[in-house]
Amino acid sequence: MSRYWSAVVHGLTPYVPGEQPKLANLVKLNTNENPYGPGPCVLEALRAEMGDTLRLYPDPASDNLRQAIAGRHGVSAGQVFVGNGSDEVLAHAFHGLLKHEAPVLFPDITYSFYPVYCRLYGIGYIEVPLSESLEIRIDDYLRPNGGIIFPNPNAPTGRSLAAADIERLLKANPDSVVVIDEAYVNFGAESVVPLVARYPNLLVTHTLSKSRSLAGLRVGYAIGDGALVEALNRVKDSFNSYPMDRFAQAGATAALNDEEYFREIWHRIIESRKKLVGGLEKLGFEIIPSTANFIFVRHPRFAGPELAARLRERGIVVRNFSRPARIASYLRITIGTDAQCELLVGALRELLGSGVPASR
């Protein structure tokens, strides 16, 4: 009963994750999962962990995984922090690096977990409006702050900034931490990990859920200056010293070492995105340019919630955001296989041809 809750719980509005429907023959394009599974090397690594050693705790430092991440990005293992999904990594970053007297800055349309973390940890924040074309404007962040965070590409828009733009932001904010959330960077954007060597205030976060097909294992990491990583470790070891289990460490390490397989997957998704954009443009959809594994679209004549509801009736699930109001007409559509994308376009063609409304 709520009378037993702590005061902080009464004030929380939790993050709402994308729906995980339990429907047969579903075309699931709502949570940005990779439509292709991990390669044989990853599955073999997971099978190898099934044995007597499960009675033992995993490596609390995740040394093998951090070495694999360091090798992939050309940094030292001491510059790498790993956690139970990038959500946990981000939570530790908010708690350990972004809680100051001045407010944190992030876009008004972005990953909706950011304000949740701020409310959970009592962090002041300002939501900086995107432009009319839903772009992040660096000049809007050139003001006093207690830290800056945004995804690149941004979510749910899919738009990305060039590394040069982010470097300008770093130069202008030497006294506060800038967190760049690169959850979708492998699908066409430019990573700023190379800037870590020159900017001790830069923290870059990644997830293996999207680009490495491991949403089910929950693995995320951050790369930054050793002092930033030490802060994250201090928070982690005050919360849960063993966030990465044996399967997660083994599977993630294998995925990071299987670069050839995943580069092929990324290329396939990028090509599918181009085809889907072309198909939707022929139907009259307006589409925000995307460098992610999803697209953000709207139709000038039909409401987003209406389209989402009618697609669901046909076993196709996409995501519609009711807030903020100015994106309520949009659909965020994960890039699926070519076959899934063709089913989506076919369903939309029929719906638009029929004038859409019905289910009421």
C-alpha positions as CSV (number, residue, x, y, z in Angstrom):
1,M,0.0,0.0,0.0
2,S,1.2,3.5,-0.8
3,R,1.2,4.6,2.8
4,Y,4.4,2.6,3.3
5,W,6.2,4.3,0.4
6,S,9.2,6.6,0.8
7,A,8.5,10.3,0.0
8,V,10.6,10.0,-3.1
9,V,8.5,7.2,-4.5
10,H,5.3,9.4,-4.3
11,G,7.0,11.9,-6.6
12,L,8.2,9.5,-9.2
13,T,6.8,9.2,-12.7
14,P,8.6,6.0,-14.0
15,Y,9.9,5.5,-17.4
16,V,7.5,3.5,-19.7
17,P,9.4,1.0,-21.8
18,G,8.3,0.0,-25.3
19,E,5.5,-2.6,-25.3
20,Q,6.5,-6.3,-25.5
21,P,3.3,-7.8,-26.9
22,K,2.7,-11.5,-26.6
23,L,0.9,-12.0,-29.9
24,A,1.4,-14.7,-32.5
25,N,2.9,-13.8,-35.9
26,L,3.8,-10.3,-34.8
27,V,5.7,-7.8,-36.9
28,K,7.4,-6.1,-34.0
29,L,8.8,-2.7,-35.0
30,N,8.3,-0.7,-31.8
31,T,11.4,-1.2,-29.6
32,N,14.4,-0.8,-31.9
33,E,15.6,-4.3,-31.4
34,N,17.9,-5.8,-34.1
35,P,15.9,-7.9,-36.5
36,Y,18.9,-10.3,-36.9
37,G,20.2,-12.5,-34.1
38,P,23.8,-12.7,-32.9
39,G,26.3,-14.8,-34.8
40,P,27.5,-18.4,-34.1
41,C,30.5,-17.2,-32.1
42,V,28.2,-15.5,-29.6
43,L,25.9,-18.5,-29.2
44,E,28.9,-20.8,-28.7
45,A,30.4,-18.5,-26.1
46,L,27.0,-18.6,-24.2
47,R,26.9,-22.4,-24.4
48,A,30.4,-22.6,-23.0
49,E,29.3,-20.8,-19.8
50,M,26.7,-23.5,-19.0
51,G,28.5,-25.6,-16.4
52,D,29.8,-25.9,-12.8
53,T,31.3,-22.4,-12.7
54,L,27.8,-20.9,-12.5
55,R,28.1,-21.6,-8.7
56,L,30.8,-18.9,-8.6
57,Y,30.4,-15.2,-8.8
58,P,31.3,-13.5,-12.1
59,D,34.4,-11.3,-12.4
60,P,33.3,-8.0,-10.7
61,A,35.6,-6.0,-12.9
62,S,34.6,-7.7,-16.2
63,D,38.2,-7.6,-17.3
64,N,37.8,-9.7,-20.4
65,L,34.9,-7.6,-21.6
66,R,36.5,-4.3,-20.9
67,Q,39.7,-5.4,-22.7
68,A,37.5,-6.4,-25.7
69,I,35.8,-3.0,-25.6
70,A,39.1,-1.2,-25.3
71,G,40.6,-3.1,-28.2
72,R,37.6,-2.3,-30.4
73,H,37.8,1.4,-29.7
74,G,41.5,2.0,-29.3
75,V,41.4,3.0,-25.7
76,S,42.8,1.5,-22.4
77,A,40.7,-0.8,-20.3
78,G,41.0,1.8,-17.5
79,Q,38.9,4.1,-19.7
80,V,36.0,1.6,-19.9
81,F,33.1,1.1,-17.6
82,V,30.5,-1.7,-18.1
83,G,27.0,-2.2,-16.7
84,N,23.8,-4.0,-16.9
85,G,22.5,-2.3,-20.0
86,S,23.3,1.3,-20.9
87,D,20.3,2.3,-18.8
88,E,22.3,1.3,-15.7
89,V,25.4,3.0,-17.0
90,L,23.4,6.2,-17.6
91,A,21.9,6.0,-14.2
92,H,25.3,5.9,-12.6
93,A,26.4,8.8,-14.8
94,F,23.5,10.9,-13.6
95,H,24.2,10.0,-10.0
96,G,28.0,10.3,-10.1
97,L,28.7,13.0,-12.7
98,L,25.7,15.1,-13.4
99,K,24.3,16.0,-9.9
100,H,25.5,19.5,-9.3
101,E,24.0,22.9,-8.3
102,A,23.5,24.0,-11.9
103,P,20.9,22.2,-14.0
104,V,21.6,19.4,-16.5
105,L,20.7,20.3,-20.1
106,F,19.1,17.9,-22.5
107,P,16.7,18.1,-25.4
108,D,12.9,18.4,-24.9
109,I,12.4,15.6,-27.3
110,T,14.9,12.8,-26.5
111,Y,15.3,9.6,-24.5
112,S,12.6,9.9,-21.9
113,F,14.6,8.1,-19.2
114,Y,16.7,11.3,-18.7
115,P,14.1,13.3,-16.8
116,V,13.2,10.1,-14.9
117,Y,16.8,9.8,-13.6
118,C,16.8,13.5,-12.7
119,R,13.7,13.2,-10.6
120,L,14.9,10.0,-9.0
121,Y,18.2,11.5,-7.9
122,G,17.0,15.1,-7.2
123,I,18.9,16.7,-10.1
124,G,17.7,20.0,-11.6
125,Y,17.3,20.0,-15.3
126,I,16.3,22.1,-18.3
127,E,14.8,20.7,-21.4
128,V,16.2,22.5,-24.4
129,P,13.8,22.7,-27.3
130,L,14.7,21.1,-30.6
131,S,14.5,23.3,-33.7
132,E,11.3,23.3,-35.8
133,S,12.9,20.6,-37.9
134,L,13.6,18.6,-34.7
135,E,17.4,19.2,-34.7
136,I,19.7,19.7,-31.7
137,R,21.3,23.2,-32.0
138,I,24.7,23.4,-30.3
139,D,24.4,27.1,-29.7
140,D,21.4,26.4,-27.4
141,Y,23.7,24.6,-25.0
142,L,26.4,27.3,-24.8
143,R,25.2,28.5,-21.3
144,P,26.0,27.7,-17.7
145,N,25.1,24.1,-16.8
146,G,25.8,21.2,-14.4
147,G,26.2,18.8,-17.4
148,I,24.9,18.1,-20.8
149,I,23.5,14.8,-22.2
150,F,21.8,13.7,-25.4
151,P,21.8,10.7,-27.8
152,N,23.7,10.9,-31.1
153,P,21.7,10.0,-33.1
154,N,18.9,11.5,-31.1
155,A,16.0,9.4,-30.2
156,P,13.2,9.3,-31.2
157,T,14.0,11.5,-34.1
158,G,17.0,9.7,-35.6
159,R,18.9,12.9,-36.5
160,S,22.6,13.0,-35.7
161,L,25.3,15.6,-35.2
162,A,28.8,15.6,-36.8
163,A,31.7,15.0,-34.4
164,A,32.9,18.6,-35.2
165,D,29.7,20.0,-33.7
166,I,30.1,18.0,-30.5
167,E,33.7,19.0,-30.2
168,R,32.6,22.7,-30.3
169,L,30.3,21.8,-27.4
170,L,33.1,20.2,-25.5
171,K,35.4,23.2,-26.0
172,A,32.7,25.5,-24.7
173,N,31.9,23.5,-21.6
174,P,35.3,22.5,-20.1
175,D,34.0,22.6,-16.5
176,S,31.0,20.3,-16.9
177,V,30.6,16.7,-18.1
178,V,29.1,16.1,-21.6
179,V,27.6,12.7,-22.0
180,I,27.0,11.5,-25.6
181,D,24.7,8.5,-25.7
182,E,25.7,6.5,-28.8
183,A,23.1,3.8,-28.6
184,Y,22.4,4.0,-32.4
185,V,25.7,5.3,-33.7
186,N,26.6,2.1,-35.7
187,F,23.8,2.7,-38.2
188,G,25.3,5.6,-39.9
189,A,26.4,8.3,-37.4
190,E,29.9,9.5,-36.5
191,S,31.2,8.3,-33.1
192,V,33.0,10.8,-30.8
193,V,34.9,8.1,-28.9
194,P,38.2,9.4,-30.5
195,L,37.6,12.8,-28.8
196,V,37.9,11.1,-25.3
197,A,41.7,11.4,-25.6
198,R,41.5,15.2,-25.8
199,Y,38.5,16.0,-23.6
200,P,38.5,14.8,-20.0
201,N,34.9,16.0,-19.6
202,L,33.6,13.6,-22.3
203,L,31.8,10.4,-21.5
204,V,30.4,8.2,-24.4
205,T,27.9,5.5,-23.7
206,H,27.1,2.5,-25.8
207,T,24.7,-0.5,-25.7
208,L,25.0,-3.9,-27.2
209,S,21.2,-4.2,-27.4
210,K,20.8,-2.6,-30.9
211,S,23.9,-3.0,-33.0
212,R,25.1,-6.2,-31.4
213,S,21.7,-8.0,-31.3
214,L,22.0,-8.6,-27.5
215,A,19.0,-6.8,-26.0
216,G,18.2,-10.0,-24.1
217,L,21.6,-10.0,-22.3
218,R,21.5,-6.4,-21.0
219,V,25.0,-5.0,-21.6
220,G,26.1,-1.4,-21.8
221,Y,29.4,0.5,-21.4
222,A,30.9,3.9,-21.2
223,I,34.2,5.2,-22.4
224,G,35.8,8.3,-20.8
225,D,38.7,9.7,-18.9
226,G,39.9,7.5,-16.0
227,A,38.6,10.0,-13.5
228,L,35.1,9.8,-14.9
229,V,35.3,6.0,-14.9
230,E,36.4,5.9,-11.3
231,A,33.4,8.0,-10.4
232,L,31.1,5.4,-12.1
233,N,32.9,2.5,-10.4
234,R,32.4,4.2,-7.0
235,V,28.7,4.4,-7.6
236,K,28.5,0.9,-8.9
237,D,30.4,-0.6,-6.0
238,S,28.1,1.2,-3.6
239,F,25.1,-0.3,-5.4
240,N,25.9,-3.7,-7.0
241,S,29.4,-5.0,-7.3
242,Y,28.3,-7.8,-9.7
243,P,26.1,-6.2,-12.3
244,M,27.4,-8.3,-15.2
245,D,26.7,-12.1,-15.0
246,R,28.8,-14.8,-16.6
247,F,26.6,-15.1,-19.7
248,A,26.5,-11.4,-20.3
249,Q,30.3,-11.0,-20.1
250,A,30.9,-14.0,-22.3
251,G,28.3,-13.2,-24.9
252,A,29.2,-9.5,-25.1
253,T,33.0,-10.3,-25.4
254,A,32.3,-12.6,-28.3
255,A,30.0,-10.1,-30.0
256,L,32.6,-7.4,-29.8
257,N,35.2,-9.8,-31.4
258,D,32.8,-10.7,-34.2
259,E,33.2,-7.5,-36.1
260,E,32.8,-8.9,-39.6
261,Y,29.5,-10.4,-38.9
262,F,28.0,-7.3,-37.3
263,R,29.3,-4.9,-39.9
264,E,27.4,-7.0,-42.5
265,I,24.2,-6.7,-40.3
266,W,24.6,-3.0,-40.0
267,H,25.0,-2.6,-43.7
268,R,21.9,-4.7,-44.3
269,I,19.8,-2.6,-41.9
270,I,21.0,0.7,-43.5
271,E,20.0,-0.7,-46.9
272,S,16.6,-1.7,-45.5
273,R,16.1,1.7,-44.0
274,K,16.7,3.3,-47.5
275,K,14.1,1.0,-49.1
276,L,11.6,1.7,-46.3
277,V,12.0,5.4,-46.6
278,G,11.5,5.2,-50.3
279,G,8.3,3.1,-49.9
280,L,6.8,5.5,-47.3
281,E,7.7,8.6,-49.2
282,K,5.6,7.2,-52.1
283,L,2.7,7.0,-49.7
284,G,3.1,10.7,-48.8
285,F,4.8,10.3,-45.4
286,E,7.1,13.0,-44.2
287,I,10.3,11.4,-42.8
288,I,13.0,12.9,-40.6
289,P,16.5,12.0,-41.9
290,S,17.8,9.1,-39.8
291,T,21.1,7.6,-39.1
292,A,19.6,5.1,-36.6
293,N,18.0,1.7,-36.9
294,F,14.6,3.4,-36.9
295,I,12.8,6.2,-38.6
296,F,10.5,9.0,-37.4
297,V,7.6,9.7,-39.7
298,R,4.2,11.3,-40.0
299,H,1.5,11.6,-42.6
300,P,0.0,15.0,-43.3
301,R,-3.6,13.6,-43.5
302,F,-3.7,10.9,-40.8
303,A,-3.0,11.0,-37.1
304,G,-0.2,8.9,-35.6
305,P,-2.2,7.3,-32.8
306,E,-4.9,6.3,-35.4
307,L,-2.4,4.7,-37.7
308,A,-0.6,2.9,-34.9
309,A,-3.9,1.4,-33.7
310,R,-5.0,0.2,-37.1
311,L,-1.5,-1.3,-37.8
312,R,-1.8,-3.2,-34.5
313,E,-5.1,-4.7,-35.6
314,R,-3.1,-6.2,-38.5
315,G,-0.3,-7.6,-36.2
316,I,2.2,-4.8,-36.9
317,V,3.4,-2.8,-33.8
318,V,5.1,0.6,-34.1
319,R,5.5,3.3,-31.5
320,N,3.6,6.5,-31.1
321,F,4.5,9.1,-28.4
322,S,1.7,11.2,-26.9
323,R,4.1,13.6,-25.3
324,P,5.3,16.2,-26.0
325,A,2.3,17.2,-28.1
326,R,4.3,18.4,-31.1
327,I,5.4,14.8,-31.9
328,A,2.1,13.1,-31.2
329,S,1.4,12.8,-35.0
330,Y,4.6,10.9,-35.5
331,L,5.3,7.1,-35.6
332,R,8.7,5.7,-34.7
333,I,9.3,2.7,-36.8
334,T,12.1,0.2,-36.1
335,I,13.9,-1.1,-39.2
336,G,13.0,-4.7,-39.5
337,T,13.9,-7.3,-42.2
338,D,13.0,-6.4,-45.8
339,A,10.1,-8.8,-45.5
340,Q,8.8,-7.0,-42.4
341,C,9.2,-3.6,-44.0
342,E,7.3,-4.7,-47.0
343,L,4.4,-6.0,-44.9
344,L,4.4,-2.6,-43.1
345,V,4.3,-0.6,-46.4
346,G,1.6,-2.9,-47.8
347,A,-0.6,-2.5,-44.7
348,L,-0.2,1.3,-44.8
349,R,-1.0,1.4,-48.5
350,E,-4.3,-0.3,-47.8
351,L,-5.1,1.8,-44.7
352,L,-4.4,5.1,-46.5
353,G,-6.4,3.9,-49.5
354,S,-9.4,3.2,-47.2
355,G,-9.2,6.5,-45.4
356,V,-7.8,4.9,-42.2
357,P,-10.5,5.4,-39.5
358,A,-12.5,2.3,-38.5
359,S,-11.8,0.7,-35.1
360,R,-14.1,3.0,-33.1
